Amino acid sequence: MGCDTCRLPITHFPIPCEAGRRGPQRQGSETVSEEWGMSVSRRLTTYRVSETQRLMLETPDRPLVDLMLDCGFQTRSNFNCAFKDFTGQTPSAWRAGHEKGPHLMERP
């Protein structure tokens, strides 16, 4: 089972235990923000970028567009923008520079 904006199953996205117990959506969002120090949206994007990086290293011959879609990004421009925001590099440049070693999420 997945959500409308993400192709990854919801079970792959770790949510703090307290988020499910507080009830209303706002309280869950506040719990996530307190736990991770960032919004739910930013945490989800961070997770998607790190998953894309992992898949790039594990499957170096797969096209970036396939990895992008598998990790829940809907457009190339959103993917490229988010990836560069988190890593400081475009996905292609990051992949080319990391063919020999697993260095994930260089920027916070």
C-alpha positions as CSV (number, residue, x, y, z in Angstrom):
1,M,0.0,0.0,0.0
2,G,1.4,3.4,-0.9
3,C,0.3,7.0,-0.9
4,D,-0.7,9.3,-3.8
5,T,2.6,11.2,-3.9
6,C,5.0,8.4,-3.3
7,R,5.5,5.1,-5.0
8,L,7.3,3.7,-2.0
9,P,5.1,1.6,0.3
10,I,4.2,3.6,3.4
11,T,5.8,0.8,5.5
12,H,9.2,1.9,4.1
13,F,8.9,5.4,5.6
14,P,9.7,5.3,9.3
15,I,7.3,7.5,11.4
16,P,7.9,8.1,15.1
17,C,5.7,5.9,17.2
18,E,4.1,8.8,19.0
19,A,2.8,10.3,15.7
20,G,0.2,7.5,15.4
21,R,-1.0,7.9,19.0
22,R,-1.6,11.6,19.1
23,G,-4.6,11.5,16.8
24,P,-5.2,14.5,14.6
25,Q,-2.9,15.2,11.6
26,R,-1.5,18.3,13.2
27,Q,-0.4,16.6,16.3
28,G,1.3,13.8,14.2
29,S,3.1,16.5,12.1
30,E,4.2,18.2,15.3
31,T,5.6,14.9,16.6
32,V,7.5,14.3,13.4
33,S,8.9,17.9,13.5
34,E,10.0,17.4,17.1
35,E,11.5,14.0,16.5
36,W,13.4,14.9,13.3
37,G,13.8,18.6,13.6
38,M,12.1,19.1,10.2
39,S,8.7,19.1,8.5
40,V,7.1,15.9,7.3
41,S,7.5,17.0,3.7
42,R,11.2,17.7,4.2
43,R,11.7,14.4,6.0
44,L,10.0,12.6,3.1
45,T,12.1,14.3,0.5
46,T,15.3,13.5,2.5
47,Y,14.2,9.9,2.6
48,R,13.5,9.8,-1.1
49,V,16.9,11.4,-2.0
50,S,18.7,8.9,0.2
51,E,16.8,6.0,-1.3
52,T,17.7,7.3,-4.8
53,Q,21.4,7.5,-3.8
54,R,21.3,3.9,-2.4
55,L,19.7,2.6,-5.6
56,M,22.2,4.5,-7.7
57,L,25.0,2.7,-5.9
58,E,23.3,-0.7,-6.0
59,T,22.1,-0.5,-9.6
60,P,24.5,1.7,-11.4
61,D,23.2,0.7,-14.9
62,R,19.5,1.6,-14.2
63,P,18.3,4.9,-15.8
64,L,17.9,7.8,-13.4
65,V,14.4,8.3,-14.6
66,D,13.5,4.8,-13.4
67,L,15.1,5.4,-10.0
68,M,13.4,8.8,-9.7
69,L,10.0,7.3,-10.3
70,D,10.7,4.3,-8.0
71,C,11.5,6.7,-5.2
72,G,8.4,8.8,-5.5
73,F,9.5,11.8,-7.6
74,Q,6.9,12.7,-10.2
75,T,8.9,15.0,-12.4
76,R,12.5,15.3,-13.4
77,S,12.6,19.0,-12.4
78,N,11.4,18.3,-8.9
79,F,13.8,15.4,-8.6
80,N,16.8,17.3,-9.9
81,C,16.0,20.3,-7.6
82,A,15.5,18.2,-4.5
83,F,18.5,16.1,-5.2
84,K,20.8,19.1,-5.7
85,D,19.3,20.8,-2.6
86,F,20.3,17.9,-0.4
87,T,23.6,16.8,-2.0
88,G,24.9,20.0,-3.7
89,Q,25.1,18.1,-7.0
90,T,22.9,17.0,-9.9
91,P,21.9,13.3,-9.8
92,S,24.1,12.6,-12.8
93,A,27.1,14.4,-11.3
94,W,26.6,12.6,-8.0
95,R,26.4,9.2,-9.6
96,A,29.5,9.8,-11.7
97,G,31.5,10.9,-8.6
98,H,30.3,8.0,-6.5
99,E,30.9,5.0,-8.7
100,K,33.7,3.8,-6.4
101,G,32.3,4.4,-2.9
102,P,29.1,4.7,-0.9
103,H,29.0,8.3,0.4
104,L,25.4,9.2,1.0
105,M,23.7,12.5,1.7
106,E,26.7,14.8,1.8
107,R,24.7,17.8,2.9
108,P,22.1,17.9,5.7
